[in-house]
Amino acid sequence: MGCTAYPSALWRAGVRPRGPEAELVRAPAAAADAVELFFKEGFGPLEQTQHARTFLCGTTRVLRKAQLLAPEGDGAAGLPARSYVVLGDVTTEEFPRDEAASRVHGEQVFTVLGLGTGAHDLFEVALDPAFRPDALARLRDYAARLGADAVIDVHQTGSAEHHMWHGNQVSLDLLSTRSPIYAKVQLLDLRLRDVRLHGTAVRYE
């Protein structure tokens, strides 16, 4: 289940090959160092940037939302200036969040006709700059396993979790706090998680 530009973005660390040309290989370390990075510049109006999954028999719900990650001399914005073929999707494990830039804004969801404060509006999670090189190196390593030349659409997802909720909502999904009609609920024990990096591995033609 995915939450951002591509429906196949992973919830766990790893590689998901796409297409007949994608094949996992045992690449040397030098190959990973040579993988280029191209950072996503924006999310389109039809791209799903928020998602949630329920674990432990519905008692724990993990919220995840996509965020842009600006290049800082470790890649370029946009897409490569040459043609390429998509090999698969790559996702890192969670890396530590920046405590100063990450926060919980509250625990109450209140929406009417889909407008208002949703669960994903209640938190911000940013990557700790000290772990940025490690996270990008991990992304390159996973891409190298597909024999990729580059990773495009590099972005991050920050997560939070809560343990059940109480309140009122009108929805066919009784486990969700999202409602197209009305929701006024209190999330229980909302806490921040950490950050994963995502991207699409490609090979130049």
C-alpha positions, 0 to 999 in steps of 0.5 A: 500500500502506498501513500505518495506519487506511486501506489507501490511506495513501500511501508517497509524498507526494501526494493519492489521491482517493476517491469520485465527489465527489473532484476535484483543483482548483487552490485558492488559498493562502487555501483551504489556510490555512482547512483545519481539522485533527482529530488521530487519538485512537487506533488500533483493534485491527483497524487495521494500524499497521505495514508494510514494503516491499522495494526494490532487488531485495530488498536494502533494506527500509523499515519504517514504523509509525504513531504518534499526533500530539497537537494543540498549538493547531494543531487539535483531537482527535477528529472534527468535530461536523458531517457530512462526505463523504470526498474522499481521502487525503493524505500529506506528503513526509518531514520531518526527525526529532527526533534527541533523541527518535528512536533505534534500540534494537537490530538483532536480531529474535527472535519465537516464535509471533509473540511477542517483538521484531519489526523494528518494535520496534527503532526510534522516530522522532519529528517534529522540532518545528521542522518541525511547522508546515511539515508541517501546512501541507503537509497542508493544502495537499494537502487544499485541492487536493481542495477540502477543508474539513478533514483528519481522522485526522491522524497520523504514520508514522516509518520506518527501513530496513535492507539485508538480514538474516542468521539463521533464520526459518520463513516462506513469505516469504523476504524478510521477517523476520516469521514466525508460527512462529519468527524469530531474525535480525540486521538489517544496517545498520538506520538511521532515516529521517524522518517523514510526516504522513497524514490524510483530506481531507473536505468539510462537508455 
